[in-house]
Amino acid sequence: MFPLGTVLFPGVVLPLHVFEPRYRALTRLLMEAPEGPGREFGVVSIKQGWEVGVDGVKALYDVGCTAELRQVAAYPDGRYDIVSVGRRRFRLHDLDTTSAPYPFGEVEWLPDEPYELAEATLLSVSVAEVFQRYVALIASVTETQRDEDLPPQPEHIELRSAAGATALKLPAEPTTLSHLVAASAPLPQRDRQDLLAEVSTIARLRRELRLLKREATMLRRLRAVPVPLAELRAPLSLN
């Protein structure tokens, strides 16, 4: 398990800087495993506390997402820069912090429920339209929106700004779209966590419509991004 101050979603790229001894050991273990599920580790968002230090984490959310290790760059002093990709959601039932240098968790997998394609497709179109308008609104408020001010994107997504205009290439598949929007929209951690815990794609899309409309209303009234831009991206973790 890797407690972090961010919420990871399936399909989203997560870069990390690993320097604590316990997570160096975890990285070495993952590097020795064959590619695929054997290289997955659990990412859970910190509810109370902070990332650095043995006693920093006071409480964790109970729903997280696995990350598959994809790339590793090692430093001579034993630190690592790694790149991972979100894979499977889970519910954390128990956490063991004594059996190994890094925490182990007992988890239950949380696959998405089957959905009615016609309804999900209509919702996806609405969510995509609202999300694109909201990104354009953010760009207009912040005047110059640079690539580095945006959160990490899933591998199949392009989200960039050029000449004052934001170009979006979004997936059509409803579940993939719902995870992208949840990860990319500038939402408070609690809202993102609720979206991660939702097992119905249709319910997640409906919730995203409400949240995006709420945030857009706040943005128009305040003429400022409600969440600091630093929170819209997942920087290299301090762990």
MDAnalysis code that builds the backbone (N, CA, C; Angstrom):
import MDAnalysis as mda
import numpy as np

u = mda.Universe.empty(717, n_residues=239, atom_resindex=np.repeat(np.arange(239), 3), trajectory=True)
u.add_TopologyAttr("name", ["N", "CA", "C"] * 239)
u.add_TopologyAttr("resid", np.arange(1, 240))
u.add_TopologyAttr("resname", ["MET", "PHE", "PRO", "LEU", "GLY", "THR", "VAL", "LEU", "PHE", "PRO", "GLY", "VAL", "VAL", "LEU", "PRO", "LEU", "HIS", "VAL", "PHE", "GLU", "PRO", "ARG", "TYR", "ARG", "ALA", "LEU", "THR", "ARG", "LEU", "LEU", "MET", "GLU", "ALA", "PRO", "GLU", "GLY", "PRO", "GLY", "ARG", "GLU", "PHE", "GLY", "VAL", "VAL", "SER", "ILE", "LYS", "GLN", "GLY", "TRP", "GLU", "VAL", "GLY", "VAL", "ASP", "GLY", "VAL", "LYS", "ALA", "LEU", "TYR", "ASP", "VAL", "GLY", "CYS", "THR", "ALA", "GLU", "LEU", "ARG", "GLN", "VAL", "ALA", "ALA", "TYR", "PRO", "ASP", "GLY", "ARG", "TYR", "ASP", "ILE", "VAL", "SER", "VAL", "GLY", "ARG", "ARG", "ARG", "PHE", "ARG", "LEU", "HIS", "ASP", "LEU", "ASP", "THR", "THR", "SER", "ALA", "PRO", "TYR", "PRO", "PHE", "GLY", "GLU", "VAL", "GLU", "TRP", "LEU", "PRO", "ASP", "GLU", "PRO", "TYR", "GLU", "LEU", "ALA", "GLU", "ALA", "THR", "LEU", "LEU", "SER", "VAL", "SER", "VAL", "ALA", "GLU", "VAL", "PHE", "GLN", "ARG", "TYR", "VAL", "ALA", "LEU", "ILE", "ALA", "SER", "VAL", "THR", "GLU", "THR", "GLN", "ARG", "ASP", "GLU", "ASP", "LEU", "PRO", "PRO", "GLN", "PRO", "GLU", "HIS", "ILE", "GLU", "LEU", "ARG", "SER", "ALA", "ALA", "GLY", "ALA", "THR", "ALA", "LEU", "LYS", "LEU", "PRO", "ALA", "GLU", "PRO", "THR", "THR", "LEU", "SER", "HIS", "LEU", "VAL", "ALA", "ALA", "SER", "ALA", "PRO", "LEU", "PRO", "GLN", "ARG", "ASP", "ARG", "GLN", "ASP", "LEU", "LEU", "ALA", "GLU", "VAL", "SER", "THR", "ILE", "ALA", "ARG", "LEU", "ARG", "ARG", "GLU", "LEU", "ARG", "LEU", "LEU", "LYS", "ARG", "GLU", "ALA", "THR", "MET", "LEU", "ARG", "ARG", "LEU", "ARG", "ALA", "VAL", "PRO", "VAL", "PRO", "LEU", "ALA", "GLU", "LEU", "ARG", "ALA", "PRO", "LEU", "SER", "LEU", "ASN"])
u.atoms.positions = np.array([
    [0.826, -1.192, 0.000],
    [0.000, 0.000, 0.000],
    [0.870, 1.255, 0.000],
    [0.389, 2.262, -0.690],
    [1.120, 3.514, -0.811],
    [0.137, 4.648, -0.499],
    [0.077, 5.131, 0.731],
    [-0.820, 6.246, 1.055],
    [-0.322, 7.546, 0.411],
    [-1.231, 8.267, -0.234],
    [-0.872, 9.503, -0.921],
    [-1.908, 10.590, -0.647],
    [-1.526, 11.805, -0.915],
    [-2.440, 12.927, -0.750],
    [-3.246, 13.212, -1.990],
    [-3.457, 12.204, -2.836],
    [-4.226, 12.370, -4.058],
    [-5.124, 11.168, -4.257],
    [-6.118, 11.295, -5.109],
    [-7.043, 10.204, -5.420],
    [-6.706, 9.688, -6.816],
    [-6.356, 8.419, -6.913],
    [-5.993, 7.810, -8.196],
    [-7.191, 7.103, -8.805],
    [-7.356, 7.251, -10.131],
    [-8.437, 6.601, -10.870],
    [-7.863, 5.655, -11.919],
    [-8.629, 4.633, -12.302],
    [-8.174, 3.730, -13.360],
    [-7.850, 4.488, -14.641],
    [-6.726, 4.138, -15.262],
    [-6.335, 4.749, -16.519],
    [-5.518, 6.006, -16.410],
    [-5.339, 6.529, -15.198],
    [-4.630, 7.791, -15.019],
    [-3.163, 7.533, -14.689],
    [-2.286, 8.292, -15.314],
    [-0.844, 8.157, -15.088],
    [-0.470, 8.825, -13.768],
    [0.314, 8.123, -12.952],
    [0.742, 8.639, -11.658],
    [2.266, 8.565, -11.549],
    [2.973, 9.707, -11.647],
    [4.418, 9.728, -11.407],
    [4.700, 9.917, -9.921],
    [5.726, 9.281, -9.426],
    [6.086, 9.378, -8.008],
    [7.599, 9.478, -7.846],
    [8.012, 10.233, -6.859],
    [9.419, 10.253, -6.445],
    [9.510, 9.498, -5.126],
    [10.257, 8.414, -5.102],
    [10.312, 7.510, -3.955],
    [11.644, 7.692, -3.241],
    [11.590, 8.132, -1.981],
    [12.847, 8.275, -1.252],
    [12.819, 7.661, 0.143],
    [11.628, 7.422, 0.713],
    [11.578, 6.804, 2.043],
    [12.018, 5.343, 1.938],
    [12.810, 4.840, 2.905],
    [13.318, 3.464, 2.832],
    [12.226, 2.423, 2.638],
    [11.089, 2.577, 3.305],
    [10.033, 1.549, 3.189],
    [9.477, 1.467, 1.770],
    [9.371, 2.609, 1.097],
    [8.827, 2.590, -0.255],
    [9.902, 2.303, -1.298],
    [11.164, 2.509, -0.932],
    [12.240, 2.006, -1.784],
    [12.183, 0.481, -1.825],
    [11.958, -0.128, -0.656],
    [11.860, -1.593, -0.580],
    [10.674, -2.084, -1.408],
    [9.549, -1.364, -1.342],
    [8.374, -1.737, -2.129],
    [8.685, -1.639, -3.620],
    [9.378, -0.591, -4.026],
    [9.727, -0.426, -5.436],
    [10.619, -1.566, -5.915],
    [11.589, -1.946, -5.112],
    [12.478, -3.055, -5.496],
    [11.696, -4.352, -5.643],
    [10.738, -4.576, -4.743],
    [9.903, -5.779, -4.831],
    [9.106, -5.787, -6.131],
    [8.541, -4.651, -6.491],
    [7.747, -4.557, -7.715],
    [8.618, -4.754, -8.953],
    [9.832, -4.235, -8.918],
    [10.729, -4.368, -10.062],
    [11.108, -5.820, -10.314],
    [11.128, -6.627, -9.269],
    [11.486, -8.041, -9.405],
    [10.318, -8.887, -9.915],
    [9.105, -8.356, -9.866],
    [7.912, -9.101, -10.270],
    [7.742, -9.042, -11.789],
    [7.089, -10.040, -12.383],
    [6.810, -9.983, -13.820],
    [5.835, -8.857, -14.137],
    [5.871, -8.372, -15.369],
    [4.984, -7.287, -15.761],
    [3.531, -7.741, -15.681],
    [2.644, -6.784, -15.387],
    [1.230, -7.095, -15.261],
    [0.757, -6.938, -13.832],
    [-0.227, -7.751, -13.409],
    [-0.782, -7.628, -12.052],
    [0.254, -7.749, -10.943],
    [1.341, -8.492, -11.213],
    [2.373, -8.645, -10.200],
    [3.085, -7.352, -9.856],
    [2.957, -6.354, -10.717],
    [3.595, -5.064, -10.479],
    [2.601, -4.007, -10.001],
    [1.464, -4.423, -9.554],
    [0.474, -3.478, -9.040],
    [0.678, -3.259, -7.540],
    [0.483, -2.040, -7.113],
    [0.484, -1.714, -5.691],
    [-0.719, -0.827, -5.405],
    [-1.191, -0.860, -4.179],
    [-2.389, -0.111, -3.825],
    [-2.088, 1.343, -3.500],
    [-2.905, 2.245, -4.017],
    [-2.817, 3.668, -3.684],
    [-4.105, 4.054, -2.970],
    [-3.970, 4.559, -1.749],
    [-5.117, 5.010, -0.975],
    [-4.885, 6.456, -0.576],
    [-5.947, 7.234, -0.621],
    [-5.851, 8.655, -0.315],
    [-5.863, 8.880, 1.199],
    [-5.038, 9.813, 1.631],
    [-4.944, 10.132, 3.057],
    [-6.111, 11.016, 3.476],
    [-6.845, 10.565, 4.457],
    [-7.984, 11.317, 4.982],
    [-7.551, 12.302, 6.059],
    [-6.580, 11.884, 6.850],
    [-6.057, 12.742, 7.917],
    [-4.582, 12.455, 8.083],
    [-3.759, 13.504, 8.081],
    [-2.323, 13.342, 8.234],
    [-1.584, 13.802, 7.000],
    [-0.374, 13.261, 6.804],
    [0.467, 13.677, 5.698],
    [1.292, 12.492, 5.232],
    [1.937, 12.658, 4.048],
    [2.602, 11.541, 3.388],
    [3.931, 11.152, 4.031],
    [4.691, 12.127, 4.465],
    [6.069, 11.869, 4.888],
    [6.130, 11.482, 6.353],
    [6.951, 10.485, 6.666],
    [7.161, 10.089, 8.047],
    [6.370, 8.851, 8.418],
    [6.941, 8.045, 9.297],
    [6.328, 6.779, 9.684],
    [4.966, 6.995, 10.327],
    [4.851, 8.041, 11.147],
    [3.602, 8.291, 11.871],
    [2.791, 9.412, 11.250],
    [3.084, 9.750, 9.986],
    [2.401, 10.881, 9.368],
    [0.944, 10.620, 9.065],
    [0.608, 9.400, 8.640],
    [-0.757, 9.074, 8.243],
    [-1.591, 8.745, 9.474],
    [-2.665, 9.482, 9.681],
    [-3.548, 9.242, 10.817],
    [-4.794, 8.459, 10.419],
    [-5.292, 8.698, 9.206],
    [-6.495, 7.998, 8.744],
    [-6.486, 7.959, 7.225],
    [-6.993, 6.838, 6.668],
    [-7.068, 6.651, 5.226],
    [-8.516, 6.482, 4.789],
    [-8.805, 6.874, 3.554],
    [-10.103, 6.526, 2.979],
    [-10.126, 5.023, 2.709],
    [-11.301, 4.445, 2.656],
    [-11.385, 2.986, 2.547],
    [-11.470, 2.488, 1.113],
    [-11.559, 3.379, 0.119],
    [-11.578, 2.964, -1.283],
    [-10.362, 3.549, -1.981],
    [-9.620, 2.677, -2.663],
    [-8.431, 3.110, -3.379],
    [-8.367, 2.486, -4.750],
    [-7.205, 2.597, -5.394],
    [-7.012, 2.079, -6.749],
    [-5.595, 1.534, -6.854],
    [-5.449, 0.405, -7.522],
    [-4.100, -0.099, -7.739],
    [-3.413, 0.709, -8.828],
    [-2.086, 0.742, -8.758],
    [-1.268, 1.370, -9.786],
    [-0.279, 0.338, -10.294],
    [-0.168, 0.216, -11.594],
    [0.782, -0.729, -12.186],
    [2.092, -0.014, -12.505],
    [3.188, -0.514, -11.974],
    [4.497, 0.074, -12.228],
    [4.860, -0.095, -13.701],
    [5.203, 1.014, -14.348],
    [5.531, 0.976, -15.772],
    [6.984, 1.351, -16.055],
    [7.471, 2.408, -15.408],
    [8.825, 2.872, -15.667],
    [9.524, 3.172, -14.354],
    [10.836, 2.926, -14.318],
    [11.625, 3.196, -13.122],
    [12.940, 3.840, -13.529],
    [13.275, 4.934, -12.868],
    [14.583, 5.565, -13.024],
    [15.228, 5.603, -11.643],
    [16.374, 4.935, -11.498],
    [17.038, 4.817, -10.201],
    [18.132, 5.863, -10.059],
    [18.249, 6.397, -8.835],
    [19.329, 7.313, -8.491],
    [20.444, 6.536, -7.782],
    [21.671, 7.023, -7.850],
    [22.785, 6.326, -7.184],
    [22.588, 6.174, -5.678],
    [21.851, 7.101, -5.057],
    [21.671, 7.038, -3.605],
    [20.496, 6.156, -3.186],
    [19.849, 5.466, -4.146],
    [18.780, 4.546, -3.806],
    [17.381, 5.082, -4.005],
    [17.239, 6.359, -4.359],
    [15.926, 6.907, -4.644],
    [15.459, 6.458, -6.031],
    [14.136, 6.606, -6.274],
    [13.579, 6.249, -7.572],
    [12.591, 7.314, -8.048],
    [12.571, 7.518, -9.345],
    [11.443, 8.173, -10.003],
    [10.700, 7.075, -10.742],
    [9.420, 6.938, -10.462],
    [8.645, 5.883, -11.115],
    [7.425, 6.478, -11.808],
    [6.961, 5.765, -12.804],
    [5.710, 6.106, -13.492],
    [4.804, 4.895, -13.409],
    [3.585, 5.114, -12.932],
    [2.612, 4.026, -12.807],
    [1.294, 4.473, -13.434],
    [0.403, 3.502, -13.649],
    [-0.902, 3.773, -14.265],
    [-1.984, 3.121, -13.422],
    [-3.040, 3.872, -13.110],
    [-4.151, 3.339, -12.328],
    [-4.820, 2.167, -13.017],
    [-5.188, 1.145, -12.233],
    [-5.763, -0.055, -12.820],
    [-7.103, -0.452, -12.177],
    [-7.078, -1.022, -10.958],
    [-8.294, -1.615, -10.379],
    [-8.653, -0.938, -9.062],
    [-9.947, -0.690, -8.878],
    [-10.418, -0.094, -7.625],
    [-10.637, -1.183, -6.577],
    [-10.483, -0.794, -5.333],
    [-10.677, -1.755, -4.249],
    [-11.195, -1.048, -3.003],
    [-11.764, -1.858, -2.120],
    [-12.140, -1.373, -0.791],
    [-11.167, -1.964, 0.221],
    [-10.594, -1.123, 1.031],
    [-9.606, -1.548, 2.024],
    [-10.321, -1.990, 3.289],
    [-10.129, -3.257, 3.670],
    [-10.774, -3.800, 4.869],
    [-9.847, -3.806, 6.076],
    [-8.557, -4.009, 5.825],
    [-7.626, -4.076, 6.953],
    [-6.249, -3.649, 6.487],
    [-5.502, -2.990, 7.371],
    [-4.170, -2.509, 7.030],
    [-3.166, -3.052, 8.039],
    [-2.126, -3.700, 7.528],
    [-1.071, -4.270, 8.350],
    [0.179, -3.411, 8.178],
    [0.607, -2.754, 9.237],
    [1.769, -1.862, 9.173],
    [2.989, -2.426, 9.897],
    [2.924, -3.690, 10.320],
    [4.016, -4.258, 11.115],
    [4.719, -5.444, 10.467],
    [4.076, -6.131, 9.535],
    [4.651, -7.357, 8.972],
    [5.770, -7.102, 7.975],
    [5.818, -5.912, 7.386],
    [6.820, -5.587, 6.376],
    [7.195, -4.117, 6.527],
    [8.252, -3.684, 5.874],
    [8.633, -2.274, 5.966],
    [7.541, -1.339, 5.464],
    [6.774, -1.783, 4.477],
    [5.685, -0.996, 3.898],
    [4.355, -1.622, 4.300],
    [3.270, -0.853, 4.323],
    [1.980, -1.408, 4.743],
    [1.395, -2.384, 3.725],
    [0.726, -3.412, 4.252],
    [-0.035, -4.372, 3.455],
    [-1.515, -4.151, 3.729],
    [-2.356, -4.406, 2.731],
    [-3.785, -4.248, 2.934],
    [-4.567, -5.482, 2.521],
    [-5.630, -5.761, 3.245],
    [-6.606, -6.771, 2.829],
    [-7.713, -6.032, 2.097],
    [-7.944, -6.372, 0.822],
    [-8.848, -5.576, -0.001],
    [-9.918, -6.439, -0.659],
    [-10.970, -5.754, -1.078],
    [-12.055, -6.342, -1.877],
    [-12.111, -5.562, -3.183],
    [-12.082, -6.265, -4.311],
    [-12.107, -5.576, -5.603],
    [-13.474, -4.960, -5.853],
    [-13.485, -3.807, -6.515],
    [-14.730, -3.071, -6.777],
    [-14.880, -2.810, -8.276],
    [-15.260, -3.823, -9.045],
    [-15.482, -3.588, -10.481],
    [-16.745, -2.763, -10.697],
    [-16.803, -2.063, -11.831],
    [-18.000, -1.299, -12.155],
    [-19.151, -2.234, -12.501],
    [-20.350, -1.830, -12.115],
    [-21.544, -2.608, -12.427],
    [-21.865, -2.496, -13.927],
    [-22.518, -3.507, -14.495],
    [-22.984, -3.383, -15.889],
    [-23.965, -2.221, -16.008],
    [-24.041, -1.624, -17.203],
    [-24.917, -0.473, -17.379],
    [-25.678, -0.572, -18.700],
    [-26.765, 0.199, -18.771],
    [-27.541, 0.306, -19.997],
    [-26.797, 1.240, -20.955],
    [-26.374, 0.706, -22.098],
    [-25.504, 1.438, -23.003],
    [-26.142, 2.729, -23.505],
    [-27.410, 2.689, -23.864],
    [-28.055, 3.879, -24.426],
    [-28.061, 5.025, -23.422],
    [-28.439, 4.731, -22.177],
    [-28.479, 5.765, -21.147],
    [-27.075, 6.280, -20.844],
    [-26.122, 5.364, -20.720],
    [-24.750, 5.768, -20.401],
    [-24.155, 6.615, -21.525],
    [-24.472, 6.288, -22.761],
    [-23.953, 7.049, -23.896],
    [-24.490, 8.473, -23.896],
    [-25.790, 8.638, -23.639],
    [-26.384, 9.977, -23.568],
    [-25.752, 10.791, -22.446],
    [-25.565, 10.161, -21.301],
    [-24.923, 10.852, -20.180],
    [-23.485, 11.230, -20.516],
    [-22.783, 10.334, -21.197],
    [-21.398, 10.611, -21.562],
    [-21.294, 11.842, -22.446],
    [-22.208, 11.975, -23.403],
    [-22.203, 13.136, -24.292],
    [-22.412, 14.416, -23.485],
    [-23.357, 14.375, -22.533],
    [-23.632, 15.552, -21.715],
    [-22.444, 15.914, -20.837],
    [-21.853, 14.886, -20.198],
    [-20.706, 15.133, -19.320],
    [-19.537, 15.688, -20.122],
    [-19.277, 15.126, -21.291],
    [-18.163, 15.600, -22.117],
    [-18.360, 17.059, -22.521],
    [-19.588, 17.414, -22.898],
    [-19.867, 18.798, -23.306],
    [-19.679, 19.762, -22.139],
    [-20.232, 19.401, -20.976],
    [-20.113, 20.269, -19.805],
    [-18.659, 20.385, -19.365],
    [-17.935, 19.265, -19.409],
    [-16.530, 19.272, -19.007],
    [-15.705, 20.160, -19.936],
    [-15.939, 20.072, -21.234],
    [-15.195, 20.902, -22.175],
    [-15.501, 22.377, -21.958],
    [-16.745, 22.704, -21.704],
    [-17.097, 24.103, -21.435],
    [-16.437, 24.581, -20.149],
    [-16.371, 23.691, -19.164],
    [-15.768, 24.087, -17.888],
    [-14.272, 24.326, -18.033],
    [-13.585, 23.451, -18.794],
    [-12.154, 23.648, -19.036],
    [-11.915, 24.967, -19.769],
    [-12.767, 25.269, -20.745],
    [-12.644, 26.537, -21.466],
    [-12.884, 27.713, -20.530],
    [-13.818, 27.563, -19.607],
    [-14.092, 28.618, -18.639],
    [-12.894, 28.845, -17.725],
    [-12.272, 27.751, -17.276],
    [-11.064, 27.879, -16.454],
    [-9.979, 28.620, -17.219],
    [-9.812, 28.252, -18.505],
    [-8.783, 28.895, -19.320],
    [-9.047, 30.385, -19.462],
    [-10.313, 30.757, -19.609],
    [-10.638, 32.177, -19.762],
    [-10.402, 32.942, -18.473],
    [-10.658, 32.295, -17.335],
    [-10.474, 32.968, -16.047],
    [-8.995, 33.118, -15.723],
    [-8.225, 32.090, -15.967],
    [-6.792, 32.123, -15.647],
    [-5.963, 32.774, -16.755],
    [-6.617, 33.106, -17.897],
    [-6.009, 33.820, -19.035],
    [-5.024, 32.964, -19.802],
    [-4.042, 32.471, -19.151],
    [-3.070, 31.615, -19.846],
    [-2.955, 30.306, -19.091],
    [-3.526, 29.273, -19.666],
    [-3.522, 27.945, -19.037],
    [-2.452, 27.101, -19.692],
    [-1.404, 26.759, -18.941],
    [-0.312, 25.978, -19.499],
    [-0.524, 24.493, -19.227],
    [0.143, 23.679, -20.013],
    [0.027, 22.234, -19.865],
    [0.359, 21.779, -18.449],
    [1.404, 22.377, -17.838],
    [1.831, 21.907, -16.529],
    [0.860, 22.270, -15.426],
    [-0.131, 23.112, -15.723],
    [-1.137, 23.471, -14.729],
    [-2.284, 22.478, -14.704],
    [-2.234, 21.473, -15.573],
    [-3.303, 20.501, -15.659],
    [-2.907, 19.217, -14.951],
    [-3.908, 18.447, -14.456],
    [-3.602, 17.188, -13.785],
    [-3.076, 16.157, -14.770],
    [-2.422, 15.092, -14.265],
    [-1.919, 14.044, -15.153],
    [-3.059, 13.376, -15.882],
    [-2.867, 13.085, -17.167],
    [-3.938, 12.550, -17.991],
    [-3.734, 11.061, -18.257],
    [-4.839, 10.320, -18.443],
    [-4.713, 8.933, -18.862],
    [-3.956, 8.841, -20.179],
    [-3.407, 7.665, -20.451],
    [-2.524, 7.503, -21.596],
    [-3.184, 7.853, -22.924],
    [-4.493, 7.664, -23.029],
    [-5.168, 7.840, -24.302],
    [-5.795, 9.216, -24.458],
    [-5.474, 10.159, -23.568],
    [-6.124, 11.455, -23.577],
    [-5.164, 12.557, -23.977],
    [-5.637, 13.483, -24.800],
    [-4.882, 14.688, -25.099],
    [-5.635, 15.866, -24.499],
    [-4.939, 16.692, -23.727],
    [-5.554, 17.863, -23.129],
    [-4.492, 18.949, -23.145],
    [-4.627, 19.896, -24.034],
    [-3.569, 20.881, -24.196],
    [-4.169, 22.231, -24.529],
    [-3.371, 23.293, -24.372],
    [-3.789, 24.647, -24.705],
    [-2.817, 25.218, -25.728],
    [-3.363, 25.969, -26.665],
    [-2.530, 26.609, -27.666],
    [-3.266, 27.840, -28.176],
    [-2.543, 28.956, -28.252],
    [-3.103, 30.208, -28.765],
    [-4.386, 30.580, -28.053],
    [-4.442, 30.315, -26.750],
    [-5.589, 30.717, -25.955],
    [-6.774, 29.783, -26.051],
    [-6.679, 28.706, -26.835],
    [-7.800, 27.786, -26.989],
    [-7.398, 26.423, -26.448],
    [-8.328, 25.774, -25.762],
    [-8.061, 24.463, -25.194],
    [-8.632, 23.386, -26.101],
    [-7.805, 22.420, -26.491],
    [-8.258, 21.320, -27.345],
    [-8.394, 20.075, -26.491],
    [-9.522, 19.408, -26.622],
    [-9.786, 18.223, -25.829],
    [-10.090, 17.050, -26.750],
    [-9.488, 15.928, -26.443],
    [-9.813, 14.687, -27.123],
    [-10.224, 13.707, -26.053],
    [-11.505, 13.413, -25.975],
    [-12.053, 12.618, -24.884],
    [-12.494, 11.245, -25.379],
    [-12.430, 10.237, -24.521],
    [-12.890, 8.893, -24.904],
    [-14.412, 8.838, -24.957],
    [-14.931, 7.972, -25.798],
    [-16.377, 7.822, -25.899],
    [-16.910, 6.778, -24.922],
    [-16.079, 5.813, -24.530],
    [-16.529, 4.745, -23.639],
    [-16.919, 5.346, -22.289],
    [-18.161, 5.111, -21.811],
    [-18.681, 5.813, -20.637],
    [-17.851, 5.671, -19.365],
    [-17.422, 4.440, -19.030],
    [-16.670, 4.254, -17.791],
    [-15.328, 4.965, -17.859],
    [-14.641, 4.833, -18.987],
    [-13.349, 5.505, -19.155],
    [-13.512, 7.011, -19.054],
    [-14.538, 7.536, -19.698],
    [-14.799, 8.976, -19.627],
    [-15.076, 9.419, -18.199],
    [-15.881, 8.630, -17.476],
    [-16.230, 9.011, -16.104],
    [-14.999, 9.068, -15.212],
    [-14.060, 8.147, -15.409],
    [-12.831, 8.157, -14.615],
    [-11.933, 9.334, -15.003],
    [-11.864, 9.635, -16.291],
    [-11.062, 10.772, -16.737],
    [-11.569, 12.076, -16.142],
    [-12.864, 12.295, -16.232],
    [-13.439, 13.539, -15.728],
    [-13.241, 13.643, -14.219],
    [-13.444, 12.544, -13.516],
    [-13.259, 12.551, -12.061],
    [-11.823, 12.911, -11.694],
    [-10.853, 12.417, -12.472],
    [-9.452, 12.674, -12.177],
    [-9.013, 14.066, -12.600],
    [-9.616, 14.600, -13.661],
    [-9.125, 15.832, -14.264],
    [-9.838, 17.087, -13.798],
    [-11.098, 16.975, -13.435],
    [-11.841, 18.164, -13.017],
    [-11.285, 18.687, -11.694],
    [-11.219, 20.004, -11.525],
    [-10.686, 20.590, -10.286],
    [-11.698, 20.503, -9.149],
    [-11.814, 19.315, -8.590],
    [-12.783, 19.055, -7.529],
    [-12.076, 18.862, -6.193],
    [-12.750, 19.162, -5.097],
    [-12.180, 18.866, -3.773],
    [-11.931, 17.366, -3.611],
    [-11.009, 17.028, -2.735],
    [-10.639, 15.628, -2.530],
    [-11.840, 14.772, -2.143],
    [-12.716, 15.290, -1.301],
    [-13.874, 14.518, -0.857],
    [-14.765, 14.137, -2.031],
    [-14.983, 15.068, -2.978],
    [-15.797, 14.768, -4.148],
    [-15.127, 13.726, -5.030],
    [-13.827, 13.858, -5.221],
    [-13.110, 12.865, -6.025],
    [-13.171, 11.487, -5.369],
    [-13.036, 11.453, -4.073],
    [-13.092, 10.177, -3.362],
    [-14.463, 9.531, -3.509],
    [-15.517, 10.326, -3.438],
    [-16.873, 9.800, -3.619],
    [-17.051, 9.239, -5.031],
    [-16.473, 9.907, -6.016],
    [-16.577, 9.423, -7.390],
    [-15.803, 8.114, -7.566],
    [-14.672, 7.996, -6.910],
    [-13.911, 6.748, -6.976],
    [-14.683, 5.595, -6.347],
    [-15.395, 5.872, -5.269],
    [-16.119, 4.820, -4.543],
    [-17.400, 4.397, -5.258],
    [-17.872, 5.198, -6.199],
    [-19.120, 4.881, -6.897],
    [-18.905, 3.728, -7.877],
    [-19.684, 2.647, -7.728],
    [-19.494, 1.462, -8.577],
    [-20.406, 1.471, -9.803],
    [-21.306, 2.435, -9.900],
    [-22.192, 2.550, -11.061],
    [-21.681, 3.649, -11.979],
    [-21.378, 3.280, -13.227],
    [-20.912, 4.276, -14.193],
    [-21.960, 5.349, -14.416],
    [-23.216, 4.942, -14.513],
    [-24.290, 5.905, -14.749],
    [-24.429, 6.854, -13.565],
    [-24.376, 6.325, -12.354],
    [-24.461, 7.183, -11.173],
    [-23.266, 8.125, -11.098],
    [-22.081, 7.643, -11.479],
    [-20.885, 8.481, -11.454],
    [-21.021, 9.627, -12.457],
    [-21.508, 9.322, -13.655],
    [-21.690, 10.360, -14.662],
    [-22.726, 11.390, -14.211],
    [-23.808, 10.929, -13.620],
    [-24.823, 11.866, -13.127],
    [-24.250, 12.775, -12.044],
    [-23.473, 12.198, -11.140],
    [-22.861, 12.989, -10.076],
    [-21.882, 14.015, -10.669],
    [-21.140, 13.595, -11.695],
    [-20.197, 14.515, -12.327],
    [-20.908, 15.685, -12.995],
    [-22.050, 15.429, -13.605],
    [-22.828, 16.526, -14.185],
    [-23.183, 17.557, -13.125],
    [-23.647, 17.083, -11.969],
    [-24.023, 18.007, -10.889],
    [-22.802, 18.766, -10.378],
    [-21.702, 18.047, -10.186],
    [-20.506, 18.689, -9.650],
    [-19.927, 19.715, -10.620],
    [-19.884, 19.377, -11.909],
    [-19.340, 20.310, -12.888],
    [-20.200, 21.562, -13.005],
    [-21.504, 21.395, -12.950],
    [-22.391, 22.557, -13.002],
    [-22.221, 23.422, -11.753],
    [-22.044, 22.765, -10.600],
    [-21.800, 23.508, -9.357],
    [-20.511, 24.296, -9.433],
    [-19.433, 23.632, -9.889],
    [-18.137, 24.303, -9.968],
    [-18.159, 25.425, -11.002],
    [-18.866, 25.211, -12.120],
    [-18.940, 26.257, -13.140],
    [-19.672, 27.488, -12.607],
    [-20.736, 27.260, -11.840],
    [-21.465, 28.383, -11.242],
    [-20.569, 29.159, -10.283],
    [-19.816, 28.448, -9.445],
    [-18.896, 29.105, -8.519],
    [-17.827, 29.882, -9.270],
    [-17.340, 29.291, -10.351],
    [-16.275, 29.919, -11.119],
    [-16.760, 31.211, -11.767],
    [-17.970, 31.190, -12.300],
    [-18.514, 32.403, -12.924],
    [-18.723, 33.504, -11.893],
    [-19.150, 33.122, -10.699],
    [-19.415, 34.118, -9.669],
    [-18.125, 34.677, -9.070],
    [-17.161, 33.791, -8.829],
    [-15.926, 34.216, -8.174],
    [-14.892, 34.750, -9.155],
    [-14.997, 34.311, -10.429],
    [-13.988, 34.612, -11.441],
    [-12.603, 34.183, -10.979],
    [-12.571, 33.074, -10.279],
    [-11.311, 32.482, -9.820],
    [-11.530, 30.994, -9.670],
    [-10.493, 30.196, -9.918],
    [-10.607, 28.746, -9.787],
    [-10.757, 28.397, -8.319],
    [-11.878, 27.728, -7.895],
    [-12.098, 27.422, -6.480],
    [-10.993, 26.603, -5.844],
    [-10.421, 25.639, -6.582],
    [-9.336, 24.805, -6.068],
    [-8.033, 25.369, -6.591],
    [-7.014, 25.580, -5.733],
    [-5.734, 26.094, -6.216],
    [-5.176, 25.240, -7.341],
    [-4.557, 25.895, -8.327],
    [-4.040, 25.163, -9.482],
    [-3.050, 24.082, -9.077],
    [-2.340, 24.295, -7.985],
    [-1.374, 23.287, -7.529],
    [-2.063, 21.978, -7.186],
    [-3.368, 22.041, -6.837],
    [-4.097, 20.836, -6.469],
    [-4.713, 20.147, -7.681],
    [-4.645, 20.790, -8.858],
    [-5.251, 20.197, -10.041],
    [-4.329, 19.188, -10.709],
    [-3.083, 19.126, -10.281],
    [-2.164, 18.150, -10.845],
    [-1.663, 17.250, -9.720],
    [-1.121, 16.109, -10.078],
    [-0.550, 15.205, -9.072],
    [0.960, 15.308, -9.192],
    [1.596, 16.180, -8.417],
    [3.041, 16.351, -8.526],
    [3.769, 15.117, -8.018],
    [5.070, 15.089, -8.256],
    [5.862, 13.997, -7.732],
    [5.691, 13.925, -6.234],
    [5.290, 12.771, -5.761],
    [5.038, 12.626, -4.325],
    [6.320, 12.763, -3.523],
    [6.170, 13.217, -2.294],
    [7.309, 13.330, -1.405],
    [7.685, 11.983, -0.787],
    [6.899, 10.940, -1.026],
    [7.226, 9.633, -0.465],
    [8.311, 8.955, -1.279],
])
